[in-house]
């Protein structure tokens, strides 16, 4: 199989028109928290599969690390 010529070429630099449009914009400062602001809630995350899978992974790694700490083995090494 041969590699198409497109993948062997160096990427083109942005045209002058595009470069002019990429100037930095001034950022607005974040509003300061007030007494009226609501605390962050993780309630909605508990219905998302990706969040629950990540939580399970963290729990498994924590147990793995505690169990194999005397042998100084980490999940990556296993």
mmCIF file of the N, C-alpha and C atoms, coordinates in Angstrom:
data_MODEL
# 
_entry.id   MODEL 
# 
loop_
_atom_site.group_PDB 
_atom_site.id 
_atom_site.type_symbol 
_atom_site.label_atom_id 
_atom_site.label_alt_id 
_atom_site.label_comp_id 
_atom_site.label_asym_id 
_atom_site.label_entity_id 
_atom_site.label_seq_id 
_atom_site.pdbx_PDB_ins_code 
_atom_site.Cartn_x 
_atom_site.Cartn_y 
_atom_site.Cartn_z 
_atom_site.occupancy 
_atom_site.B_iso_or_equiv 
_atom_site.pdbx_formal_charge 
_atom_site.auth_seq_id 
_atom_site.auth_comp_id 
_atom_site.auth_asym_id 
_atom_site.auth_atom_id 
_atom_site.pdbx_PDB_model_num 
ATOM 1   N N  . UNK A 1 1  ? 0.837   -1.172 0.000  1.00 0.00 ? 1  UNK A N  1 
ATOM 2   C CA . UNK A 1 1  ? 0.000   0.000  0.000  1.00 0.00 ? 1  UNK A CA 1 
ATOM 3   C C  . UNK A 1 1  ? 0.885   1.240  0.000  1.00 0.00 ? 1  UNK A C  1 
ATOM 4   N N  . UNK A 1 2  ? 0.487   2.223  -0.742 1.00 0.00 ? 2  UNK A N  1 
ATOM 5   C CA . UNK A 1 2  ? 1.254   3.455  -0.753 1.00 0.00 ? 2  UNK A CA 1 
ATOM 6   C C  . UNK A 1 2  ? 0.483   4.541  -0.011 1.00 0.00 ? 2  UNK A C  1 
ATOM 7   N N  . UNK A 1 3  ? 1.221   5.479  0.510  1.00 0.00 ? 3  UNK A N  1 
ATOM 8   C CA . UNK A 1 3  ? 0.627   6.588  1.238  1.00 0.00 ? 3  UNK A CA 1 
ATOM 9   C C  . UNK A 1 3  ? 0.256   7.668  0.229  1.00 0.00 ? 3  UNK A C  1 
ATOM 10  N N  . UNK A 1 4  ? -0.964  8.188  0.272  1.00 0.00 ? 4  UNK A N  1 
ATOM 11  C CA . UNK A 1 4  ? -1.337  9.252  -0.660 1.00 0.00 ? 4  UNK A CA 1 
ATOM 12  C C  . UNK A 1 4  ? -0.421  10.460 -0.505 1.00 0.00 ? 4  UNK A C  1 
ATOM 13  N N  . UNK A 1 5  ? -0.213  11.175 -1.613 1.00 0.00 ? 5  UNK A N  1 
ATOM 14  C CA . UNK A 1 5  ? 0.667   12.340 -1.599 1.00 0.00 ? 5  UNK A CA 1 
ATOM 15  C C  . UNK A 1 5  ? 0.228   13.398 -0.601 1.00 0.00 ? 5  UNK A C  1 
ATOM 16  N N  . UNK A 1 6  ? -1.066  13.480 -0.338 1.00 0.00 ? 6  UNK A N  1 
ATOM 17  C CA . UNK A 1 6  ? -1.571  14.508 0.564  1.00 0.00 ? 6  UNK A CA 1 
ATOM 18  C C  . UNK A 1 6  ? -0.959  14.391 1.957  1.00 0.00 ? 6  UNK A C  1 
ATOM 19  N N  . UNK A 1 7  ? -0.762  13.169 2.424  1.00 0.00 ? 7  UNK A N  1 
ATOM 20  C CA . UNK A 1 7  ? -0.272  12.992 3.785  1.00 0.00 ? 7  UNK A CA 1 
ATOM 21  C C  . UNK A 1 7  ? 1.211   13.286 3.903  1.00 0.00 ? 7  UNK A C  1 
ATOM 22  N N  . UNK A 1 8  ? 1.941   13.327 2.788  1.00 0.00 ? 8  UNK A N  1 
ATOM 23  C CA . UNK A 1 8  ? 3.370   13.569 2.832  1.00 0.00 ? 8  UNK A CA 1 
ATOM 24  C C  . UNK A 1 8  ? 3.695   15.058 2.771  1.00 0.00 ? 8  UNK A C  1 
ATOM 25  N N  . UNK A 1 9  ? 2.763   15.878 2.377  1.00 0.00 ? 9  UNK A N  1 
ATOM 26  C CA . UNK A 1 9  ? 3.010   17.314 2.254  1.00 0.00 ? 9  UNK A CA 1 
ATOM 27  C C  . UNK A 1 9  ? 2.967   17.981 3.619  1.00 0.00 ? 9  UNK A C  1 
ATOM 28  N N  . UNK A 1 10 ? 3.742   19.046 3.737  1.00 0.00 ? 10 UNK A N  1 
ATOM 29  C CA . UNK A 1 10 ? 3.709   19.845 4.971  1.00 0.00 ? 10 UNK A CA 1 
ATOM 30  C C  . UNK A 1 10 ? 2.407   20.637 5.001  1.00 0.00 ? 10 UNK A C  1 
ATOM 31  N N  . UNK A 1 11 ? 1.855   20.851 6.159  1.00 0.00 ? 11 UNK A N  1 
ATOM 32  C CA . UNK A 1 11 ? 0.620   21.632 6.227  1.00 0.00 ? 11 UNK A CA 1 
ATOM 33  C C  . UNK A 1 11 ? 0.854   23.071 5.784  1.00 0.00 ? 11 UNK A C  1 
ATOM 34  N N  . UNK A 1 12 ? -0.141  23.621 5.128  1.00 0.00 ? 12 UNK A N  1 
ATOM 35  C CA . UNK A 1 12 ? -0.041  25.003 4.671  1.00 0.00 ? 12 UNK A CA 1 
ATOM 36  C C  . UNK A 1 12 ? -0.214  25.948 5.849  1.00 0.00 ? 12 UNK A C  1 
ATOM 37  N N  . UNK A 1 13 ? 0.433   27.097 5.749  1.00 0.00 ? 13 UNK A N  1 
ATOM 38  C CA . UNK A 1 13 ? 0.215   28.099 6.800  1.00 0.00 ? 13 UNK A CA 1 
ATOM 39  C C  . UNK A 1 13 ? -1.093  28.815 6.493  1.00 0.00 ? 13 UNK A C  1 
ATOM 40  N N  . UNK A 1 14 ? -1.654  29.413 7.498  1.00 0.00 ? 14 UNK A N  1 
ATOM 41  C CA . UNK A 1 14 ? -2.936  30.098 7.329  1.00 0.00 ? 14 UNK A CA 1 
ATOM 42  C C  . UNK A 1 14 ? -2.771  31.293 6.402  1.00 0.00 ? 14 UNK A C  1 
ATOM 43  N N  . UNK A 1 15 ? -3.783  31.554 5.620  1.00 0.00 ? 15 UNK A N  1 
ATOM 44  C CA . UNK A 1 15 ? -3.743  32.690 4.704  1.00 0.00 ? 15 UNK A CA 1 
ATOM 45  C C  . UNK A 1 15 ? -3.775  33.986 5.498  1.00 0.00 ? 15 UNK A C  1 
ATOM 46  N N  . UNK A 1 16 ? -3.304  35.097 4.908  1.00 0.00 ? 16 UNK A N  1 
ATOM 47  C CA . UNK A 1 16 ? -3.310  36.371 5.635  1.00 0.00 ? 16 UNK A CA 1 
ATOM 48  C C  . UNK A 1 16 ? -4.694  36.768 6.112  1.00 0.00 ? 16 UNK A C  1 
ATOM 49  N N  . UNK A 1 17 ? -5.739  36.432 5.347  1.00 0.00 ? 17 UNK A N  1 
ATOM 50  C CA . UNK A 1 17 ? -7.096  36.780 5.766  1.00 0.00 ? 17 UNK A CA 1 
ATOM 51  C C  . UNK A 1 17 ? -7.479  36.028 7.035  1.00 0.00 ? 17 UNK A C  1 
ATOM 52  N N  . UNK A 1 18 ? -7.091  34.759 7.135  1.00 0.00 ? 18 UNK A N  1 
ATOM 53  C CA . UNK A 1 18 ? -7.400  33.973 8.326  1.00 0.00 ? 18 UNK A CA 1 
ATOM 54  C C  . UNK A 1 18 ? -6.588  34.459 9.515  1.00 0.00 ? 18 UNK A C  1 
ATOM 55  N N  . UNK A 1 19 ? -5.324  34.808 9.284  1.00 0.00 ? 19 UNK A N  1 
ATOM 56  C CA . UNK A 1 19 ? -4.475  35.272 10.374 1.00 0.00 ? 19 UNK A CA 1 
ATOM 57  C C  . UNK A 1 19 ? -5.039  36.536 10.999 1.00 0.00 ? 19 UNK A C  1 
ATOM 58  N N  . UNK A 1 20 ? -5.598  37.411 10.191 1.00 0.00 ? 20 UNK A N  1 
ATOM 59  C CA . UNK A 1 20 ? -6.154  38.659 10.711 1.00 0.00 ? 20 UNK A CA 1 
ATOM 60  C C  . UNK A 1 20 ? -7.356  38.391 11.608 1.00 0.00 ? 20 UNK A C  1 
ATOM 61  N N  . UNK A 1 21 ? -8.104  37.322 11.339 1.00 0.00 ? 21 UNK A N  1 
ATOM 62  C CA . UNK A 1 21 ? -9.302  37.022 12.120 1.00 0.00 ? 21 UNK A CA 1 
ATOM 63  C C  . UNK A 1 21 ? -8.993  36.351 13.446 1.00 0.00 ? 21 UNK A C  1 
ATOM 64  N N  . UNK A 1 22 ? -7.775  35.867 13.644 1.00 0.00 ? 22 UNK A N  1 
ATOM 65  C CA . UNK A 1 22 ? -7.448  35.121 14.854 1.00 0.00 ? 22 UNK A CA 1 
ATOM 66  C C  . UNK A 1 22 ? -6.783  35.985 15.919 1.00 0.00 ? 22 UNK A C  1 
ATOM 67  N N  . UNK A 1 23 ? -7.122  37.242 15.975 1.00 0.00 ? 23 UNK A N  1 
ATOM 68  C CA . UNK A 1 23 ? -6.559  38.099 17.005 1.00 0.00 ? 23 UNK A CA 1 
ATOM 69  C C  . UNK A 1 23 ? -7.179  37.749 18.348 1.00 0.00 ? 23 UNK A C  1 
ATOM 70  N N  . UNK A 1 24 ? -6.441  37.999 19.399 1.00 0.00 ? 24 UNK A N  1 
ATOM 71  C CA . UNK A 1 24 ? -6.934  37.659 20.735 1.00 0.00 ? 24 UNK A CA 1 
ATOM 72  C C  . UNK A 1 24 ? -8.051  38.602 21.133 1.00 0.00 ? 24 UNK A C  1 
ATOM 73  N N  . UNK A 1 25 ? -9.060  38.018 21.734 1.00 0.00 ? 25 UNK A N  1 
ATOM 74  C CA . UNK A 1 25 ? -10.177 38.800 22.248 1.00 0.00 ? 25 UNK A CA 1 
ATOM 75  C C  . UNK A 1 25 ? -9.978  39.002 23.744 1.00 0.00 ? 25 UNK A C  1 
ATOM 76  N N  . UNK A 1 26 ? -10.417 40.139 24.210 1.00 0.00 ? 26 UNK A N  1 
ATOM 77  C CA . UNK A 1 26 ? -10.331 40.407 25.645 1.00 0.00 ? 26 UNK A CA 1 
ATOM 78  C C  . UNK A 1 26 ? -11.347 39.532 26.370 1.00 0.00 ? 26 UNK A C  1 
ATOM 79  N N  . UNK A 1 27 ? -10.910 38.896 27.424 1.00 0.00 ? 27 UNK A N  1 
ATOM 80  C CA . UNK A 1 27 ? -11.805 38.046 28.201 1.00 0.00 ? 27 UNK A CA 1 
ATOM 81  C C  . UNK A 1 27 ? -12.525 38.856 29.250 1.00 0.00 ? 27 UNK A C  1 
ATOM 82  N N  . UNK A 1 28 ? -13.790 38.536 29.414 1.00 0.00 ? 28 UNK A N  1 
ATOM 83  C CA . UNK A 1 28 ? -14.552 39.168 30.474 1.00 0.00 ? 28 UNK A CA 1 
ATOM 84  C C  . UNK A 1 28 ? -14.209 38.491 31.789 1.00 0.00 ? 28 UNK A C  1 
ATOM 85  N N  . UNK A 1 29 ? -14.089 39.241 32.856 1.00 0.00 ? 29 UNK A N  1 
ATOM 86  C CA . UNK A 1 29 ? -13.801 38.603 34.152 1.00 0.00 ? 29 UNK A CA 1 
ATOM 87  C C  . UNK A 1 29 ? -14.989 37.759 34.599 1.00 0.00 ? 29 UNK A C  1 
ATOM 88  N N  . UNK A 1 30 ? -14.685 36.669 35.283 1.00 0.00 ? 30 UNK A N  1 
ATOM 89  C CA . UNK A 1 30 ? -15.728 35.797 35.807 1.00 0.00 ? 30 UNK A CA 1 
ATOM 90  C C  . UNK A 1 30 ? -16.456 36.499 36.938 1.00 0.00 ? 30 UNK A C  1 
ATOM 91  N N  . UNK A 1 31 ? -17.766 36.315 37.024 1.00 0.00 ? 31 UNK A N  1 
ATOM 92  C CA . UNK A 1 31 ? -18.495 36.949 38.123 1.00 0.00 ? 31 UNK A CA 1 
ATOM 93  C C  . UNK A 1 31 ? -18.089 36.326 39.456 1.00 0.00 ? 31 UNK A C  1 
ATOM 94  N N  . UNK A 1 32 ? -18.012 37.143 40.455 1.00 0.00 ? 32 UNK A N  1 
ATOM 95  C CA . UNK A 1 32 ? -17.664 36.655 41.781 1.00 0.00 ? 32 UNK A CA 1 
ATOM 96  C C  . UNK A 1 32 ? -18.870 35.950 42.398 1.00 0.00 ? 32 UNK A C  1 
ATOM 97  N N  . UNK A 1 33 ? -18.639 34.868 43.122 1.00 0.00 ? 33 UNK A N  1 
ATOM 98  C CA . UNK A 1 33 ? -19.767 34.177 43.757 1.00 0.00 ? 33 UNK A CA 1 
ATOM 99  C C  . UNK A 1 33 ? -20.418 35.077 44.806 1.00 0.00 ? 33 UNK A C  1 
ATOM 100 N N  . UNK A 1 34 ? -21.695 34.987 44.861 1.00 0.00 ? 34 UNK A N  1 
ATOM 101 C CA . UNK A 1 34 ? -22.438 35.768 45.846 1.00 0.00 ? 34 UNK A CA 1 
ATOM 102 C C  . UNK A 1 34 ? -23.204 34.811 46.738 1.00 0.00 ? 34 UNK A C  1 
ATOM 103 N N  . UNK A 1 35 ? -23.796 35.344 47.759 1.00 0.00 ? 35 UNK A N  1 
ATOM 104 C CA . UNK A 1 35 ? -24.587 34.503 48.661 1.00 0.00 ? 35 UNK A CA 1 
ATOM 105 C C  . UNK A 1 35 ? -25.793 33.913 47.943 1.00 0.00 ? 35 UNK A C  1 
ATOM 106 N N  . UNK A 1 36 ? -26.273 34.593 46.914 1.00 0.00 ? 36 UNK A N  1 
ATOM 107 C CA . UNK A 1 36 ? -27.457 34.131 46.192 1.00 0.00 ? 36 UNK A CA 1 
ATOM 108 C C  . UNK A 1 36 ? -27.126 33.026 45.184 1.00 0.00 ? 36 UNK A C  1 
ATOM 109 N N  . UNK A 1 37 ? -25.834 32.826 44.848 1.00 0.00 ? 37 UNK A N  1 
ATOM 110 C CA . UNK A 1 37 ? -25.498 31.799 43.860 1.00 0.00 ? 37 UNK A CA 1 
ATOM 111 C C  . UNK A 1 37 ? -25.735 30.409 44.458 1.00 0.00 ? 37 UNK A C  1 
ATOM 112 N N  . UNK A 1 38 ? -26.121 29.481 43.597 1.00 0.00 ? 38 UNK A N  1 
ATOM 113 C CA . UNK A 1 38 ? -26.453 28.133 44.030 1.00 0.00 ? 38 UNK A CA 1 
ATOM 114 C C  . UNK A 1 38 ? -25.196 27.260 44.047 1.00 0.00 ? 38 UNK A C  1 
ATOM 115 N N  . UNK A 1 39 ? -25.088 26.347 44.998 1.00 0.00 ? 39 UNK A N  1 
ATOM 116 C CA . UNK A 1 39 ? -23.938 25.432 45.004 1.00 0.00 ? 39 UNK A CA 1 
ATOM 117 C C  . UNK A 1 39 ? -24.021 24.474 43.817 1.00 0.00 ? 39 UNK A C  1 
ATOM 118 N N  . UNK A 1 40 ? -22.889 23.975 43.402 1.00 0.00 ? 40 UNK A N  1 
ATOM 119 C CA . UNK A 1 40 ? -22.829 23.043 42.284 1.00 0.00 ? 40 UNK A CA 1 
ATOM 120 C C  . UNK A 1 40 ? -23.422 21.709 42.717 1.00 0.00 ? 40 UNK A C  1 
ATOM 121 N N  . UNK A 1 41 ? -24.260 21.136 41.853 1.00 0.00 ? 41 UNK A N  1 
ATOM 122 C CA . UNK A 1 41 ? -24.891 19.862 42.162 1.00 0.00 ? 41 UNK A CA 1 
ATOM 123 C C  . UNK A 1 41 ? -24.439 18.802 41.154 1.00 0.00 ? 41 UNK A C  1 
ATOM 124 N N  . UNK A 1 42 ? -24.055 17.642 41.661 1.00 0.00 ? 42 UNK A N  1 
ATOM 125 C CA . UNK A 1 42 ? -23.638 16.534 40.806 1.00 0.00 ? 42 UNK A CA 1 
ATOM 126 C C  . UNK A 1 42 ? -24.780 15.556 40.575 1.00 0.00 ? 42 UNK A C  1 
ATOM 127 N N  . UNK A 1 43 ? -25.973 15.925 40.995 1.00 0.00 ? 43 UNK A N  1 
ATOM 128 C CA . UNK A 1 43 ? -27.126 15.034 40.938 1.00 0.00 ? 43 UNK A CA 1 
ATOM 129 C C  . UNK A 1 43 ? -27.393 14.525 39.523 1.00 0.00 ? 43 UNK A C  1 
ATOM 130 N N  . UNK A 1 44 ? -27.321 15.400 38.525 1.00 0.00 ? 44 UNK A N  1 
ATOM 131 C CA . UNK A 1 44 ? -27.612 15.000 37.146 1.00 0.00 ? 44 UNK A CA 1 
ATOM 132 C C  . UNK A 1 44 ? -26.541 14.066 36.577 1.00 0.00 ? 44 UNK A C  1 
ATOM 133 N N  . UNK A 1 45 ? -25.321 14.160 37.087 1.00 0.00 ? 45 UNK A N  1 
ATOM 134 C CA . UNK A 1 45 ? -24.248 13.297 36.583 1.00 0.00 ? 45 UNK A CA 1 
ATOM 135 C C  . UNK A 1 45 ? -24.504 11.821 36.900 1.00 0.00 ? 45 UNK A C  1 
ATOM 136 N N  . UNK A 1 46 ? -25.188 11.566 37.984 1.00 0.00 ? 46 UNK A N  1 
ATOM 137 C CA . UNK A 1 46 ? -25.407 10.183 38.414 1.00 0.00 ? 46 UNK A CA 1 
ATOM 138 C C  . UNK A 1 46 ? -26.305 9.397  37.475 1.00 0.00 ? 46 UNK A C  1 
ATOM 139 N N  . UNK A 1 47 ? -26.906 10.068 36.496 1.00 0.00 ? 47 UNK A N  1 
ATOM 140 C CA . UNK A 1 47 ? -27.728 9.364  35.515 1.00 0.00 ? 47 UNK A CA 1 
ATOM 141 C C  . UNK A 1 47 ? -26.979 9.125  34.206 1.00 0.00 ? 47 UNK A C  1 
ATOM 142 N N  . UNK A 1 48 ? -25.716 9.547  34.136 1.00 0.00 ? 48 UNK A N  1 
ATOM 143 C CA . UNK A 1 48 ? -24.927 9.396  32.912 1.00 0.00 ? 48 UNK A CA 1 
ATOM 144 C C  . UNK A 1 48 ? -24.012 8.179  33.011 1.00 0.00 ? 48 UNK A C  1 
ATOM 145 N N  . UNK A 1 49 ? -24.061 7.323  32.016 1.00 0.00 ? 49 UNK A N  1 
ATOM 146 C CA . UNK A 1 49 ? -23.283 6.083  32.020 1.00 0.00 ? 49 UNK A CA 1 
ATOM 147 C C  . UNK A 1 49 ? -21.784 6.365  32.097 1.00 0.00 ? 49 UNK A C  1 
ATOM 148 N N  . UNK A 1 50 ? -21.304 7.342  31.342 1.00 0.00 ? 50 UNK A N  1 
ATOM 149 C CA . UNK A 1 50 ? -19.872 7.648  31.337 1.00 0.00 ? 50 UNK A CA 1 
ATOM 150 C C  . UNK A 1 50 ? -19.359 8.058  32.705 1.00 0.00 ? 50 UNK A C  1 
ATOM 151 N N  . UNK A 1 51 ? -20.150 8.847  33.420 1.00 0.00 ? 51 UNK A N  1 
ATOM 152 C CA . UNK A 1 51 ? -19.774 9.270  34.769 1.00 0.00 ? 51 UNK A CA 1 
ATOM 153 C C  . UNK A 1 51 ? -19.709 8.069  35.705 1.00 0.00 ? 51 UNK A C  1 
ATOM 154 N N  . UNK A 1 52 ? -20.714 7.193  35.623 1.00 0.00 ? 52 UNK A N  1 
ATOM 155 C CA . UNK A 1 52 ? -20.747 6.021  36.502 1.00 0.00 ? 52 UNK A CA 1 
ATOM 156 C C  . UNK A 1 52 ? -19.616 5.050  36.199 1.00 0.00 ? 52 UNK A C  1 
ATOM 157 N N  . UNK A 1 53 ? -19.284 4.896  34.928 1.00 0.00 ? 53 UNK A N  1 
ATOM 158 C CA . UNK A 1 53 ? -18.169 4.010  34.552 1.00 0.00 ? 53 UNK A CA 1 
ATOM 159 C C  . UNK A 1 53 ? -16.858 4.567  35.093 1.00 0.00 ? 53 UNK A C  1 
ATOM 160 N N  . UNK A 1 54 ? -16.663 5.880  34.976 1.00 0.00 ? 54 UNK A N  1 
ATOM 161 C CA . UNK A 1 54 ? -15.442 6.498  35.497 1.00 0.00 ? 54 UNK A CA 1 
ATOM 162 C C  . UNK A 1 54 ? -15.362 6.349  37.009 1.00 0.00 ? 54 UNK A C  1 
ATOM 163 N N  . UNK A 1 55 ? -16.475 6.509  37.710 1.00 0.00 ? 55 UNK A N  1 
ATOM 164 C CA . UNK A 1 55 ? -16.488 6.329  39.154 1.00 0.00 ? 55 UNK A CA 1 
ATOM 165 C C  . UNK A 1 55 ? -16.111 4.890  39.515 1.00 0.00 ? 55 UNK A C  1 
ATOM 166 N N  . UNK A 1 56 ? -16.664 3.930  38.779 1.00 0.00 ? 56 UNK A N  1 
ATOM 167 C CA . UNK A 1 56 ? -16.332 2.519  39.026 1.00 0.00 ? 56 UNK A CA 1 
ATOM 168 C C  . UNK A 1 56 ? -14.839 2.279  38.792 1.00 0.00 ? 56 UNK A C  1 
ATOM 169 N N  . UNK A 1 57 ? -14.283 2.879  37.755 1.00 0.00 ? 57 UNK A N  1 
ATOM 170 C CA . UNK A 1 57 ? -12.857 2.720  37.474 1.00 0.00 ? 57 UNK A CA 1 
ATOM 171 C C  . UNK A 1 57 ? -12.024 3.268  38.633 1.00 0.00 ? 57 UNK A C  1 
ATOM 172 N N  . UNK A 1 58 ? -12.389 4.417  39.146 1.00 0.00 ? 58 UNK A N  1 
ATOM 173 C CA . UNK A 1 58 ? -11.651 5.000  40.264 1.00 0.00 ? 58 UNK A CA 1 
ATOM 174 C C  . UNK A 1 58 ? -11.713 4.107  41.494 1.00 0.00 ? 58 UNK A C  1 
ATOM 175 N N  . UNK A 1 59 ? -12.887 3.534  41.770 1.00 0.00 ? 59 UNK A N  1 
ATOM 176 C CA . UNK A 1 59 ? -13.026 2.640  42.920 1.00 0.00 ? 59 UNK A CA 1 
ATOM 177 C C  . UNK A 1 59 ? -12.183 1.377  42.751 1.00 0.00 ? 59 UNK A C  1 
ATOM 178 N N  . UNK A 1 60 ? -12.180 0.816  41.534 1.00 0.00 ? 60 UNK A N  1 
ATOM 179 C CA . UNK A 1 60 ? -11.389 -0.391 41.279 1.00 0.00 ? 60 UNK A CA 1 
ATOM 180 C C  . UNK A 1 60 ? -9.900  -0.084 41.433 1.00 0.00 ? 60 UNK A C  1 
ATOM 181 N N  . UNK A 1 61 ? -9.447  1.037  40.879 1.00 0.00 ? 61 UNK A N  1 
ATOM 182 C CA . UNK A 1 61 ? -8.031  1.397  40.996 1.00 0.00 ? 61 UNK A CA 1 
ATOM 183 C C  . UNK A 1 61 ? -7.645  1.642  42.455 1.00 0.00 ? 61 UNK A C  1 
ATOM 184 N N  . UNK A 1 62 ? -8.523  2.278  43.212 1.00 0.00 ? 62 UNK A N  1 
ATOM 185 C CA . UNK A 1 62 ? -8.233  2.529  44.618 1.00 0.00 ? 62 UNK A CA 1 
ATOM 186 C C  . UNK A 1 62 ? -8.076  1.207  45.370 1.00 0.00 ? 62 UNK A C  1 
ATOM 187 N N  . UNK A 1 63 ? -8.982  0.268  45.133 1.00 0.00 ? 63 UNK A N  1 
ATOM 188 C CA . UNK A 1 63 ? -8.895  -1.037 45.785 1.00 0.00 ? 63 UNK A CA 1 
ATOM 189 C C  . UNK A 1 63 ? -7.637  -1.782 45.329 1.00 0.00 ? 63 UNK A C  1 
ATOM 190 N N  . UNK A 1 64 ? -7.349  -1.732 44.036 1.00 0.00 ? 64 UNK A N  1 
ATOM 191 C CA . UNK A 1 64 ? -6.160  -2.381 43.487 1.00 0.00 ? 64 UNK A CA 1 
ATOM 192 C C  . UNK A 1 64 ? -4.909  -1.833 44.168 1.00 0.00 ? 64 UNK A C  1 
ATOM 193 N N  . UNK A 1 65 ? -4.813  -0.489 44.245 1.00 0.00 ? 65 UNK A N  1 
ATOM 194 C CA . UNK A 1 65 ? -3.636  0.138  44.850 1.00 0.00 ? 65 UNK A CA 1 
ATOM 195 C C  . UNK A 1 65 ? -3.490  -0.239 46.317 1.00 0.00 ? 65 UNK A C  1 
ATOM 196 N N  . UNK A 1 66 ? -4.594  -0.274 47.056 1.00 0.00 ? 66 UNK A N  1 
ATOM 197 C CA . UNK A 1 66 ? -4.533  -0.633 48.470 1.00 0.00 ? 66 UNK A CA 1 
ATOM 198 C C  . UNK A 1 66 ? -4.145  -2.102 48.655 1.00 0.00 ? 66 UNK A C  1 
ATOM 199 N N  . UNK A 1 67 ? -4.685  -2.968 47.805 1.00 0.00 ? 67 UNK A N  1 
ATOM 200 C CA . UNK A 1 67 ? -4.418  -4.400 47.932 1.00 0.00 ? 67 UNK A CA 1 
ATOM 201 C C  . UNK A 1 67 ? -2.977  -4.746 47.579 1.00 0.00 ? 67 UNK A C  1 
ATOM 202 N N  . UNK A 1 68 ? -2.460  -4.123 46.528 1.00 0.00 ? 68 UNK A N  1 
ATOM 203 C CA . UNK A 1 68 ? -1.109  -4.468 46.070 1.00 0.00 ? 68 UNK A CA 1 
ATOM 204 C C  . UNK A 1 68 ? -0.041  -3.468 46.499 1.00 0.00 ? 68 UNK A C  1 
ATOM 205 N N  . UNK A 1 69 ? -0.362  -2.593 47.433 1.00 0.00 ? 69 UNK A N  1 
ATOM 206 C CA . UNK A 1 69 ? 0.617   -1.621 47.931 1.00 0.00 ? 69 UNK A CA 1 
ATOM 207 C C  . UNK A 1 69 ? 1.860   -2.298 48.517 1.00 0.00 ? 69 UNK A C  1 
ATOM 208 N N  . UNK A 1 70 ? 1.725   -3.417 49.273 1.00 0.00 ? 70 UNK A N  1 
ATOM 209 C CA . UNK A 1 70 ? 2.924   -4.059 49.817 1.00 0.00 ? 70 UNK A CA 1 
ATOM 210 C C  . UNK A 1 70 ? 3.890   -4.538 48.728 1.00 0.00 ? 70 UNK A C  1 
ATOM 211 N N  . UNK A 1 71 ? 3.355   -4.841 47.534 1.00 0.00 ? 71 UNK A N  1 
ATOM 212 C CA . UNK A 1 71 ? 4.222   -5.309 46.450 1.00 0.00 ? 71 UNK A CA 1 
ATOM 213 C C  . UNK A 1 71 ? 4.692   -4.178 45.553 1.00 0.00 ? 71 UNK A C  1 
ATOM 214 N N  . UNK A 1 72 ? 4.215   -2.948 45.823 1.00 0.00 ? 72 UNK A N  1 
ATOM 215 C CA . UNK A 1 72 ? 4.550   -1.760 45.043 1.00 0.00 ? 72 UNK A CA 1 
ATOM 216 C C  . UNK A 1 72 ? 4.230   -1.946 43.556 1.00 0.00 ? 72 UNK A C  1 
ATOM 217 N N  . UNK A 1 73 ? 3.033   -2.467 43.280 1.00 0.00 ? 73 UNK A N  1 
ATOM 218 C CA . UNK A 1 73 ? 2.576   -2.672 41.898 1.00 0.00 ? 73 UNK A CA 1 
ATOM 219 C C  . UNK A 1 73 ? 1.397   -1.743 41.641 1.00 0.00 ? 73 UNK A C  1 
ATOM 220 N N  . UNK A 1 74 ? 1.440   -1.057 40.518 1.00 0.00 ? 74 UNK A N  1 
ATOM 221 C CA . UNK A 1 74 ? 0.366   -0.154 40.104 1.00 0.00 ? 74 UNK A CA 1 
ATOM 222 C C  . UNK A 1 74 ? -0.412  -0.787 38.952 1.00 0.00 ? 74 UNK A C  1 
ATOM 223 N N  . UNK A 1 75 ? -1.640  -0.328 38.677 1.00 0.00 ? 75 UNK A N  1 
ATOM 224 C CA . UNK A 1 75 ? -2.411  -0.895 37.566 1.00 0.00 ? 75 UNK A CA 1 
ATOM 225 C C  . UNK A 1 75 ? -1.679  -0.850 36.227 1.00 0.00 ? 75 UNK A C  1 
ATOM 226 N N  . UNK A 1 76 ? -0.938  0.195  35.979 1.00 0.00 ? 76 UNK A N  1 
ATOM 227 C CA . UNK A 1 76 ? -0.197  0.313  34.710 1.00 0.00 ? 76 UNK A CA 1 
ATOM 228 C C  . UNK A 1 76 ? 0.850   -0.784 34.597 1.00 0.00 ? 76 UNK A C  1 
ATOM 229 N N  . UNK A 1 77 ? 1.510   -1.111 35.690 1.00 0.00 ? 77 UNK A N  1 
ATOM 230 C CA . UNK A 1 77 ? 2.540   -2.149 35.680 1.00 0.00 ? 77 UNK A CA 1 
ATOM 231 C C  . UNK A 1 77 ? 1.937   -3.537 35.545 1.00 0.00 ? 77 UNK A C  1 
ATOM 232 N N  . UNK A 1 78 ? 0.730   -3.727 36.070 1.00 0.00 ? 78 UNK A N  1 
ATOM 233 C CA . UNK A 1 78 ? 0.071   -5.025 36.025 1.00 0.00 ? 78 UNK A CA 1 
ATOM 234 C C  . UNK A 1 78 ? -0.318  -5.338 34.609 1.00 0.00 ? 78 UNK A C  1 
# 
